[in-house]
Amino acid sequence: MNTYTQLTEQERYQIYALKQAGRNNNEIAAFLGRHKSTISQ
């Protein structure tokens, strides 16, 4: 059984900053160690 963990506030800020810097969802997911579907909105 998979365990779901929510994004932390810090991760949300990092996602925002990386998107502003032009990074794509795959790059952000790899950077955070998360699945790419977690990053998409």
C-alpha distance matrix in Angstrom:
0.0 3.8 6.5 9.7 13.0 16.3 19.1 21.7 25.3 26.4 23.9 25.2 28.8 28.0 26.7 29.8 32.1 30.7 31.0 34.6 35.2 34.4 31.1 28.8 25.1 24.2 26.4 25.1 21.4 22.5 24.6 21.9 19.1 17.1 16.1 19.3 18.0 17.5 21.2 22.7 24.2
3.8 0.0 3.8 6.5 9.8 13.0 15.6 18.3 21.9 22.8 20.2 21.6 25.1 24.3 22.9 26.1 28.3 26.9 27.3 30.8 31.5 30.7 27.4 25.2 21.5 20.8 22.9 21.4 17.8 19.0 21.0 18.2 15.6 13.4 12.5 15.8 14.6 13.9 17.6 19.3 20.9
6.5 3.8 0.0 3.8 6.5 10.0 12.9 15.2 18.8 20.0 17.8 19.2 22.7 22.2 21.2 24.3 26.5 25.5 26.1 29.4 30.3 29.9 26.8 25.0 21.3 21.0 22.6 20.6 17.3 18.7 20.1 16.9 14.8 12.6 12.7 16.0 14.9 13.2 16.7 18.8 20.1
9.7 6.5 3.8 0.0 3.8 6.6 9.6 12.4 15.8 17.2 15.0 15.9 19.5 19.3 18.1 21.0 23.5 22.7 23.1 26.3 27.4 27.1 24.2 22.5 18.8 19.0 20.7 18.3 15.2 17.3 18.4 15.1 13.6 10.9 11.1 13.9 12.4 10.2 13.7 15.7 16.6
13.0 9.8 6.5 3.8 0.0 3.8 6.6 8.8 12.3 13.7 11.8 13.1 16.5 16.5 15.9 18.6 20.9 20.6 21.3 24.2 25.4 25.6 22.8 21.6 18.1 18.7 19.7 16.9 14.3 16.4 16.7 13.1 12.3 10.1 11.4 14.1 13.2 10.1 12.9 15.4 16.2
16.3 13.0 10.0 6.6 3.8 0.0 3.8 6.3 9.3 11.4 9.6 10.0 13.6 14.2 13.4 15.7 18.3 18.5 18.9 21.6 23.2 23.5 21.2 20.1 16.8 18.1 19.0 15.8 13.8 16.5 16.4 12.7 13.1 10.6 12.0 13.8 12.6 9.1 11.2 13.6 13.7
19.1 15.6 12.9 9.6 6.6 3.8 0.0 3.8 6.6 8.0 5.9 6.5 10.0 10.5 9.9 12.3 14.7 14.9 15.6 18.2 19.7 20.3 18.0 17.5 14.5 16.0 16.4 12.9 11.6 14.3 13.6 10.0 11.3 9.3 11.4 12.7 12.2 8.4 9.3 12.2 12.5
21.7 18.3 15.2 12.4 8.8 6.3 3.8 0.0 3.8 5.3 5.1 6.3 8.8 9.8 10.6 12.5 14.3 15.3 16.6 18.5 19.9 21.2 19.3 19.4 16.9 18.4 18.1 14.4 13.8 16.0 14.5 11.0 12.8 11.8 14.5 15.8 15.7 12.0 12.2 15.2 15.3
25.3 21.9 18.8 15.8 12.3 9.3 6.6 3.8 0.0 3.8 5.5 5.1 6.4 8.7 9.9 10.8 12.5 14.3 15.5 16.8 18.5 20.3 18.9 19.5 17.6 19.7 19.0 15.2 15.4 17.8 15.8 12.8 15.3 14.5 17.1 17.7 17.6 14.0 13.3 15.9 15.5
26.4 22.8 20.0 17.2 13.7 11.4 8.0 5.3 3.8 0.0 3.8 5.4 5.1 6.2 8.7 9.9 10.6 12.2 14.2 15.4 16.5 18.5 17.1 18.2 16.7 18.4 17.0 13.3 14.0 15.8 13.2 10.6 13.6 13.6 16.7 17.2 18.0 14.5 13.4 16.4 16.7
23.9 20.2 17.8 15.0 11.8 9.6 5.9 5.1 5.5 3.8 0.0 3.8 5.4 4.9 6.1 8.6 9.8 10.3 12.1 14.1 15.0 16.5 14.5 15.1 13.2 14.7 13.7 10.0 10.4 12.5 10.3 7.5 10.5 10.1 13.0 13.4 14.3 11.0 9.8 13.1 13.9
25.2 21.6 19.2 15.9 13.1 10.0 6.5 6.3 5.1 5.4 3.8 0.0 3.8 5.4 5.1 6.3 8.7 9.9 10.6 12.4 14.3 15.5 14.1 14.6 12.8 15.2 14.7 10.9 11.7 14.5 12.7 10.3 13.3 12.0 14.1 13.8 14.0 10.8 9.1 11.5 11.4
28.8 25.1 22.7 19.5 16.5 13.6 10.0 8.8 6.4 5.1 5.4 3.8 0.0 3.8 5.4 5.1 6.2 8.6 9.9 10.6 12.3 14.4 13.7 15.1 14.2 16.6 15.3 11.7 13.5 15.7 13.2 11.5 15.1 14.6 16.9 16.3 17.1 14.1 11.8 14.1 14.0
28.0 24.3 22.2 19.3 16.5 14.2 10.5 9.8 8.7 6.2 4.9 5.4 3.8 0.0 3.8 5.4 5.1 6.0 8.5 9.8 10.4 12.4 11.0 12.6 12.0 13.9 12.0 8.6 10.7 12.4 9.6 8.6 12.3 12.4 15.0 14.3 15.9 13.2 10.7 13.4 14.3
26.7 22.9 21.2 18.1 15.9 13.4 9.9 10.6 9.9 8.7 6.1 5.1 5.4 3.8 0.0 3.8 5.5 5.2 6.0 8.5 9.8 10.7 9.1 9.8 8.8 11.3 10.2 6.7 8.8 11.4 9.6 8.6 12.0 11.1 12.8 11.5 12.7 10.5 7.4 9.8 10.7
29.8 26.1 24.3 21.0 18.6 15.7 12.3 12.5 10.8 9.9 8.6 6.3 5.1 5.4 3.8 0.0 3.8 5.5 5.2 6.2 8.7 10.1 9.9 11.1 10.9 14.0 12.9 9.8 12.3 14.9 13.0 12.3 15.7 14.8 16.3 14.5 15.3 13.2 10.0 11.3 11.2
32.1 28.3 26.5 23.5 20.9 18.3 14.7 14.3 12.5 10.6 9.8 8.7 6.2 5.1 5.5 3.8 0.0 3.8 5.5 5.1 6.2 8.9 9.0 11.5 12.2 14.7 12.6 10.0 13.1 14.9 12.4 12.5 16.2 16.1 18.0 16.3 17.8 15.9 12.6 14.2 14.6
30.7 26.9 25.5 22.7 20.6 18.5 14.9 15.3 14.3 12.2 10.3 9.9 8.6 6.0 5.2 5.5 3.8 0.0 3.8 5.4 4.9 6.5 5.5 8.1 9.2 11.2 8.9 6.8 10.4 11.8 9.6 10.6 14.0 14.1 15.6 13.7 15.7 14.4 10.9 12.6 14.0
31.0 27.3 26.1 23.1 21.3 18.9 15.6 16.6 15.5 14.2 12.1 10.6 9.9 8.5 6.0 5.2 5.5 3.8 0.0 3.8 5.3 5.1 5.2 6.7 8.0 11.0 9.8 8.0 11.3 13.4 12.2 12.9 15.9 15.2 15.9 13.3 14.7 13.8 10.1 10.6 11.5
34.6 30.8 29.4 26.3 24.2 21.6 18.2 18.5 16.8 15.4 14.1 12.4 10.6 9.8 8.5 6.2 5.1 5.4 3.8 0.0 3.8 5.4 7.5 9.9 11.8 14.6 12.9 11.4 14.8 16.7 14.9 15.8 19.1 18.7 19.6 17.1 18.4 17.4 13.7 14.0 14.3
35.2 31.5 30.3 27.4 25.4 23.2 19.7 19.9 18.5 16.5 15.0 14.3 12.3 10.4 9.8 8.7 6.2 4.9 5.3 3.8 0.0 3.8 5.8 9.3 11.8 13.8 11.4 10.6 14.4 15.4 13.5 15.2 18.4 18.6 19.7 17.3 19.3 18.6 14.9 15.7 16.8
34.4 30.7 29.9 27.1 25.6 23.5 20.3 21.2 20.3 18.5 16.5 15.5 14.4 12.4 10.7 10.1 8.9 6.5 5.1 5.4 3.8 0.0 3.8 6.5 9.7 11.7 10.0 10.0 13.6 14.7 13.7 15.6 18.3 18.2 18.5 15.6 17.6 17.6 13.9 14.0 15.4
31.1 27.4 26.8 24.2 22.8 21.2 18.0 19.3 18.9 17.1 14.5 14.1 13.7 11.0 9.1 9.9 9.0 5.5 5.2 7.5 5.8 3.8 0.0 3.8 6.8 8.2 6.2 6.5 10.0 10.9 10.3 12.4 14.8 14.7 15.1 12.4 14.8 14.9 11.4 12.1 14.3
28.8 25.2 25.0 22.5 21.6 20.1 17.5 19.4 19.5 18.2 15.1 14.6 15.1 12.6 9.8 11.1 11.5 8.1 6.7 9.9 9.3 6.5 3.8 0.0 3.8 5.6 5.4 6.3 8.7 10.2 10.8 12.5 14.2 13.3 12.8 9.6 11.8 12.6 9.4 9.5 12.1
25.1 21.5 21.3 18.8 18.1 16.8 14.5 16.9 17.6 16.7 13.2 12.8 14.2 12.0 8.8 10.9 12.2 9.2 8.0 11.8 11.8 9.7 6.8 3.8 0.0 3.8 5.5 5.1 6.0 8.5 9.8 10.5 11.7 10.2 9.3 6.0 8.1 8.9 5.9 6.5 9.7
24.2 20.8 21.0 19.0 18.7 18.1 16.0 18.4 19.7 18.4 14.7 15.2 16.6 13.9 11.3 14.0 14.7 11.2 11.0 14.6 13.8 11.7 8.2 5.6 3.8 0.0 3.8 5.5 5.2 6.2 8.6 10.0 10.3 9.4 8.3 5.5 8.8 10.1 8.2 9.4 13.0
26.4 22.9 22.6 20.7 19.7 19.0 16.4 18.1 19.0 17.0 13.7 14.7 15.3 12.0 10.2 12.9 12.6 8.9 9.8 12.9 11.4 10.0 6.2 5.4 5.5 3.8 0.0 3.8 5.5 5.2 6.2 8.7 9.8 10.2 10.5 8.5 11.9 12.3 9.9 11.7 14.9
25.1 21.4 20.6 18.3 16.9 15.8 12.9 14.4 15.2 13.3 10.0 10.9 11.7 8.6 6.7 9.8 10.0 6.8 8.0 11.4 10.6 10.0 6.5 6.3 5.1 5.5 3.8 0.0 3.8 5.4 5.0 6.2 8.4 8.3 9.4 7.8 10.7 10.0 7.3 9.9 12.8
21.4 17.8 17.3 15.2 14.3 13.8 11.6 13.8 15.4 14.0 10.4 11.7 13.5 10.7 8.8 12.3 13.1 10.4 11.3 14.8 14.4 13.6 10.0 8.7 6.0 5.2 5.5 3.8 0.0 3.8 5.4 5.2 5.7 4.8 5.7 5.0 8.3 7.6 6.4 9.4 12.7
22.5 19.0 18.7 17.3 16.4 16.5 14.3 16.0 17.8 15.8 12.5 14.5 15.7 12.4 11.4 14.9 14.9 11.8 13.4 16.7 15.4 14.7 10.9 10.2 8.5 6.2 5.2 5.4 3.8 0.0 3.8 5.5 5.0 6.4 7.7 7.8 11.4 11.1 10.2 13.0 16.4
24.6 21.0 20.1 18.4 16.7 16.4 13.6 14.5 15.8 13.2 10.3 12.7 13.2 9.6 9.6 13.0 12.4 9.6 12.2 14.9 13.5 13.7 10.3 10.8 9.8 8.6 6.2 5.0 5.4 3.8 0.0 3.8 5.7 7.9 10.3 10.4 13.7 12.5 11.0 14.2 17.1
21.9 18.2 16.9 15.1 13.1 12.7 10.0 11.0 12.8 10.6 7.5 10.3 11.5 8.6 8.6 12.3 12.5 10.6 12.9 15.8 15.2 15.6 12.4 12.5 10.5 10.0 8.7 6.2 5.2 5.5 3.8 0.0 3.8 5.5 8.8 9.7 12.3 10.3 9.4 13.1 15.7
19.1 15.6 14.8 13.6 12.3 13.1 11.3 12.8 15.3 13.6 10.5 13.3 15.1 12.3 12.0 15.7 16.2 14.0 15.9 19.1 18.4 18.3 14.8 14.2 11.7 10.3 9.8 8.4 5.7 5.0 5.7 3.8 0.0 3.8 7.0 9.1 11.8 10.3 10.6 14.1 17.1
17.1 13.4 12.6 10.9 10.1 10.6 9.3 11.8 14.5 13.6 10.1 12.0 14.6 12.4 11.1 14.8 16.1 14.1 15.2 18.7 18.6 18.2 14.7 13.3 10.2 9.4 10.2 8.3 4.8 6.4 7.9 5.5 3.8 0.0 3.8 6.4 8.3 6.6 7.8 11.1 14.0
16.1 12.5 12.7 11.1 11.4 12.0 11.4 14.5 17.1 16.7 13.0 14.1 16.9 15.0 12.8 16.3 18.0 15.6 15.9 19.6 19.7 18.5 15.1 12.8 9.3 8.3 10.5 9.4 5.7 7.7 10.3 8.8 7.0 3.8 0.0 3.8 5.5 5.5 7.3 9.6 12.8
19.3 15.8 16.0 13.9 14.1 13.8 12.7 15.8 17.7 17.2 13.4 13.8 16.3 14.3 11.5 14.5 16.3 13.7 13.3 17.1 17.3 15.6 12.4 9.6 6.0 5.5 8.5 7.8 5.0 7.8 10.4 9.7 9.1 6.4 3.8 0.0 3.8 5.3 5.4 6.9 10.5
18.0 14.6 14.9 12.4 13.2 12.6 12.2 15.7 17.6 18.0 14.3 14.0 17.1 15.9 12.7 15.3 17.8 15.7 14.7 18.4 19.3 17.6 14.8 11.8 8.1 8.8 11.9 10.7 8.3 11.4 13.7 12.3 11.8 8.3 5.5 3.8 0.0 3.8 5.4 5.4 8.4
17.5 13.9 13.2 10.2 10.1 9.1 8.4 12.0 14.0 14.5 11.0 10.8 14.1 13.2 10.5 13.2 15.9 14.4 13.8 17.4 18.6 17.6 14.9 12.6 8.9 10.1 12.3 10.0 7.6 11.1 12.5 10.3 10.3 6.6 5.5 5.3 3.8 0.0 3.8 5.8 8.0
21.2 17.6 16.7 13.7 12.9 11.2 9.3 12.2 13.3 13.4 9.8 9.1 11.8 10.7 7.4 10.0 12.6 10.9 10.1 13.7 14.9 13.9 11.4 9.4 5.9 8.2 9.9 7.3 6.4 10.2 11.0 9.4 10.6 7.8 7.3 5.4 5.4 3.8 0.0 3.8 6.5
22.7 19.3 18.8 15.7 15.4 13.6 12.2 15.2 15.9 16.4 13.1 11.5 14.1 13.4 9.8 11.3 14.2 12.6 10.6 14.0 15.7 14.0 12.1 9.5 6.5 9.4 11.7 9.9 9.4 13.0 14.2 13.1 14.1 11.1 9.6 6.9 5.4 5.8 3.8 0.0 3.8
24.2 20.9 20.1 16.6 16.2 13.7 12.5 15.3 15.5 16.7 13.9 11.4 14.0 14.3 10.7 11.2 14.6 14.0 11.5 14.3 16.8 15.4 14.3 12.1 9.7 13.0 14.9 12.8 12.7 16.4 17.1 15.7 17.1 14.0 12.8 10.5 8.4 8.0 6.5 3.8 0.0
